[in-house]
Amino acid sequence: MTQGPHCDMNKKGPQYQTLARLWENANACFDAQEWGTAMVDLNAAVTLIEENVLAITLLKRAMTHDRQGNSQAAIQDAFKAIELSPRFTDAYLCAGTLLKSVARFGEAIQIFTKGMDASKQEGASCTMGNEYSQEKGIRLLDQAKRALEWDMDVNNSHLFNKLPLELTNDIFTNLISFDDRVQCMYTCRTWQNFLLNEVPRMSRHLVLGNMPMSVMKRLVDAHSFNHGDSDGQGDTKGYNRVSILPSTSYHSIHNALSLLNNPHLRIKTFGKY
């Protein structure tokens, strides 16, 4: 069960005062047969209901679903609140906390990050009724994200403490696909450091595919200085086997070729994975 943000449903709140004013103005314009002005106020009232009142109601229902143990329905309502009001920071905080409670940690971090980005937009309001300042809304999301990243680092590091390094390397390099390895890089900083630092040190096979330029550069740089003496079988340990996945985009291939043009990277074979 999660601890969600407070949702102000006070009828004296600014969103309700604005709604009452729009309704009064629309009625007055309607009676005066000023149809255009009445329509403007009515449209504004509908938008306010959708983006404020309905979003708050959905978030409160999400928290109620959570208290009843219905996590999936709670998450759905929180995402509906975000969809209706993309700058509603409380909705991001609630959605991320709910995702964390069902161990969907990667998605939770993405939601916290998305909420911070949305609250930084010009004219953004962090919460309905401005209960918190914009700065505090960003800080709450940032704290939630950092706390979750820390927990993930601690929990995932247990894998490396329990298994021999060679076995862990075999799992990441031979038992899961390339796409899964890329996803693992975003699981936590511990796994990212292992995949970008330890795996290249222990393996002579460099596999490249669709990935950010920064990640690709770290992999190539790690392999560039991964060299040693002859293994006694006519092969040179200092040479790497480089493969590029067939599904790699033109942009990523261009990045790979530019990075592989490196005098410190000694390539024995080059081809498709």
C-alpha positions as CSV (number, residue, x, y, z in Angstrom):
1,M,0.0,0.0,0.0
2,T,1.5,3.3,-1.0
3,Q,1.5,6.7,0.6
4,G,0.0,9.0,-2.1
5,P,0.0,12.8,-2.3
6,H,-2.7,14.9,-0.8
7,C,-5.5,15.8,-3.1
8,D,-7.3,19.0,-2.3
9,M,-11.0,18.5,-2.9
10,N,-12.0,21.7,-1.0
11,K,-14.9,23.4,-2.8
12,K,-13.3,26.7,-1.8
13,G,-10.2,25.8,-3.8
14,P,-9.2,28.1,-6.7
15,Q,-10.2,25.6,-9.4
16,Y,-13.8,25.5,-8.0
17,Q,-13.9,29.3,-7.7
18,T,-12.9,29.6,-11.3
19,L,-15.4,27.0,-12.4
20,A,-18.2,28.9,-10.5
21,R,-17.2,32.2,-12.1
22,L,-17.2,30.7,-15.6
23,W,-20.6,29.1,-15.0
24,E,-22.1,32.4,-13.8
25,N,-20.6,34.3,-16.7
26,A,-21.8,31.7,-19.2
27,N,-25.4,31.9,-17.8
28,A,-25.3,35.7,-17.9
29,C,-24.1,35.8,-21.5
30,F,-26.6,33.1,-22.5
31,D,-29.5,35.2,-21.0
32,A,-28.1,38.2,-22.9
33,Q,-28.0,36.1,-26.1
34,E,-24.3,36.7,-26.3
35,W,-23.7,33.2,-27.7
36,G,-20.1,33.6,-28.7
37,T,-19.0,34.8,-25.2
38,A,-21.1,32.1,-23.5
39,M,-19.5,29.4,-25.6
40,V,-16.0,30.7,-24.7
41,D,-16.8,30.5,-21.0
42,L,-18.5,27.1,-21.3
43,N,-15.5,25.7,-23.3
44,A,-13.2,27.0,-20.6
45,A,-15.3,25.4,-17.9
46,V,-15.3,22.0,-19.7
47,T,-11.5,22.2,-20.0
48,L,-11.2,23.1,-16.3
49,I,-13.4,20.1,-15.3
50,E,-11.3,17.7,-17.4
51,E,-7.9,19.0,-16.5
52,N,-8.5,19.8,-12.9
53,V,-11.6,18.5,-11.2
54,L,-11.7,15.2,-13.1
55,A,-8.0,14.7,-12.8
56,I,-8.2,15.2,-9.0
57,T,-11.1,12.8,-8.8
58,L,-9.3,10.2,-10.8
59,L,-6.2,10.5,-8.6
60,K,-8.3,10.2,-5.4
61,R,-9.9,7.1,-6.9
62,A,-6.5,5.7,-7.7
63,M,-5.4,6.1,-4.1
64,T,-8.7,4.4,-3.0
65,H,-8.0,1.5,-5.4
66,D,-4.6,1.2,-3.9
67,R,-6.0,1.0,-0.4
68,Q,-8.2,-1.8,-1.5
69,G,-5.3,-3.7,-2.9
70,N,-6.2,-3.2,-6.6
71,S,-2.9,-1.9,-7.9
72,Q,-3.6,-2.3,-11.6
73,A,-6.8,-0.2,-11.4
74,A,-4.9,2.4,-9.3
75,I,-2.2,2.7,-11.9
76,Q,-4.7,3.1,-14.7
77,D,-6.4,6.0,-12.9
78,A,-3.2,7.7,-12.1
79,F,-2.2,7.5,-15.8
80,K,-5.6,8.8,-16.8
81,A,-5.0,11.8,-14.5
82,I,-1.7,12.5,-16.2
83,E,-3.3,12.2,-19.6
84,L,-6.0,14.7,-18.7
85,S,-3.6,17.1,-17.0
86,P,0.0,16.6,-18.3
87,R,1.4,19.1,-15.8
88,F,-0.3,17.6,-12.7
89,T,2.8,16.7,-10.7
90,D,0.9,14.9,-7.9
91,A,-0.3,12.5,-10.6
92,Y,3.2,11.7,-11.6
93,L,4.3,11.2,-8.0
94,C,1.3,8.9,-7.3
95,A,1.8,6.9,-10.6
96,G,5.5,6.4,-9.9
97,T,4.9,5.4,-6.3
98,L,2.3,2.9,-7.4
99,L,4.6,1.4,-10.1
100,K,7.3,1.1,-7.5
101,S,5.0,-0.8,-5.2
102,V,4.5,-3.5,-7.9
103,A,8.2,-3.7,-8.6
104,R,8.0,-1.9,-12.0
105,F,11.0,0.2,-11.1
106,G,12.2,1.2,-14.5
107,E,8.8,2.6,-15.4
108,A,8.6,4.4,-12.1
109,I,11.9,6.2,-12.7
110,Q,10.6,7.2,-16.2
111,I,7.4,8.6,-14.7
112,F,9.3,10.6,-12.1
113,T,11.6,12.0,-14.8
114,K,8.7,12.8,-17.1
115,G,6.9,14.6,-14.2
116,M,10.0,16.8,-13.5
117,D,10.3,17.7,-17.2
118,A,6.6,18.6,-17.4
119,S,6.7,20.8,-14.2
120,K,9.7,22.7,-15.7
121,Q,7.7,23.8,-18.7
122,E,6.7,27.4,-18.9
123,G,3.4,28.1,-17.1
124,A,3.3,24.7,-15.5
125,S,1.4,24.2,-12.2
126,C,2.8,21.5,-10.0
127,T,-0.4,20.7,-8.2
128,M,-4.0,21.5,-8.4
129,G,-4.6,24.6,-6.4
130,N,-0.9,25.4,-6.2
131,E,-0.6,23.7,-2.8
132,Y,3.1,23.2,-3.4
133,S,5.4,25.6,-5.2
134,Q,6.9,24.6,-8.6
135,E,10.3,24.1,-7.0
136,K,8.9,21.9,-4.3
137,G,7.1,19.7,-6.8
138,I,10.3,19.2,-8.8
139,R,12.1,18.4,-5.5
140,L,9.6,15.8,-4.4
141,L,9.8,14.0,-7.7
142,D,13.6,14.2,-7.7
143,Q,13.8,12.8,-4.2
144,A,11.5,9.9,-5.1
145,K,13.6,9.2,-8.2
146,R,16.9,9.3,-6.3
147,A,15.6,7.1,-3.5
148,L,14.4,4.5,-5.9
149,E,17.7,4.5,-7.8
150,W,19.5,4.0,-4.6
151,D,17.3,1.1,-3.6
152,M,17.8,-0.5,-7.0
153,D,21.6,-0.1,-6.8
154,V,21.7,-1.8,-3.4
155,N,19.3,-4.6,-4.3
156,N,20.9,-5.4,-7.7
157,S,24.4,-5.3,-6.3
158,H,23.5,-8.4,-4.3
159,L,23.7,-10.4,-7.6
160,F,27.4,-9.6,-7.9
161,N,28.1,-10.4,-4.3
162,K,26.6,-13.9,-4.5
163,L,27.8,-15.1,-7.9
164,P,31.4,-15.5,-9.2
165,L,32.4,-12.8,-11.5
166,E,33.0,-15.2,-14.4
167,L,29.5,-16.7,-14.0
168,T,27.9,-13.2,-13.9
169,N,29.8,-12.3,-17.1
170,D,28.6,-15.5,-18.8
171,I,25.0,-14.7,-17.9
172,F,25.1,-11.2,-19.3
173,T,27.1,-12.1,-22.4
174,N,25.9,-15.5,-23.5
175,L,22.5,-16.2,-21.9
176,I,20.6,-13.0,-22.7
177,S,20.1,-11.2,-26.0
178,F,21.8,-8.0,-27.1
179,D,18.5,-6.1,-26.7
180,D,18.1,-7.4,-23.2
181,R,21.7,-6.4,-22.3
182,V,20.9,-2.8,-23.5
183,Q,17.8,-2.8,-21.3
184,C,19.8,-4.1,-18.4
185,M,22.1,-1.0,-18.7
186,Y,19.1,1.1,-17.7
187,T,18.1,-1.1,-14.8
188,C,20.5,0.5,-12.3
189,R,23.9,2.0,-12.1
190,T,25.5,-1.2,-10.8
191,W,24.4,-3.2,-13.8
192,Q,25.3,-0.4,-16.2
193,N,28.9,-0.1,-14.8
194,F,29.3,-3.9,-15.0
195,L,28.1,-4.1,-18.6
196,L,30.2,-1.1,-19.7
197,N,33.3,-1.8,-17.7
198,E,33.7,-5.4,-16.6
199,V,32.2,-7.2,-19.5
200,P,34.5,-5.5,-22.1
201,R,37.5,-6.3,-19.9
202,M,36.6,-10.0,-19.8
203,S,35.4,-10.5,-23.4
204,R,37.0,-10.0,-26.8
205,H,33.7,-9.9,-28.6
206,L,32.3,-6.4,-29.1
207,V,28.7,-6.4,-30.2
208,L,27.1,-3.1,-31.4
209,G,23.6,-2.2,-32.3
210,N,20.9,0.4,-31.7
211,M,22.1,2.3,-28.6
212,P,22.9,5.9,-27.6
213,M,26.1,7.3,-28.9
214,S,27.4,7.8,-25.4
215,V,26.9,4.1,-24.5
216,M,28.5,2.9,-27.7
217,K,31.5,5.1,-27.1
218,R,32.0,3.7,-23.7
219,L,31.9,0.1,-25.0
220,V,34.4,0.9,-27.8
221,D,36.7,2.7,-25.5
222,A,36.6,-0.2,-23.0
223,H,37.6,-2.6,-25.8
224,S,40.2,-0.3,-27.2
225,F,42.7,-1.0,-24.4
226,N,41.6,-4.6,-23.8
227,H,44.8,-6.3,-25.2
228,G,47.5,-8.6,-24.0
229,D,50.0,-11.2,-25.2
230,S,49.7,-14.2,-27.4
231,D,47.6,-17.0,-26.0
232,G,50.0,-19.7,-27.3
233,Q,47.7,-20.9,-30.1
234,G,48.7,-18.5,-32.8
235,D,46.1,-16.0,-31.8
236,T,46.6,-12.6,-30.3
237,K,44.6,-11.8,-27.3
238,G,44.9,-8.1,-28.0
239,Y,42.5,-8.4,-31.1
240,N,38.8,-8.1,-30.8
241,R,36.0,-9.6,-32.8
242,V,33.5,-6.9,-33.7
243,S,29.9,-7.6,-34.7
244,I,27.0,-5.3,-35.7
245,L,23.5,-6.5,-35.5
246,P,21.6,-6.7,-38.8
247,S,18.7,-4.7,-37.3
248,T,20.9,-1.8,-36.5
249,S,19.7,1.5,-37.9
250,Y,21.7,3.5,-40.4
251,H,22.3,6.2,-37.8
252,S,23.8,3.7,-35.3
253,I,25.9,2.0,-38.0
254,H,27.3,5.4,-38.9
255,N,28.2,6.0,-35.3
256,A,29.7,2.6,-34.9
257,L,31.9,2.9,-38.0
258,S,33.1,6.3,-36.8
259,L,34.0,5.0,-33.4
260,L,35.7,1.8,-34.7
261,N,38.1,4.0,-36.8
262,N,40.3,3.9,-33.7
263,P,44.0,3.1,-33.9
264,H,43.9,1.7,-30.3
265,L,41.2,-0.8,-31.3
266,R,42.7,-3.9,-32.9
267,I,40.1,-5.8,-34.9
268,K,40.6,-9.4,-35.9
269,T,37.2,-10.1,-37.5
270,F,34.3,-7.8,-38.4
271,G,30.9,-8.8,-39.5
272,K,27.2,-9.4,-38.5
273,Y,26.2,-10.8,-35.2
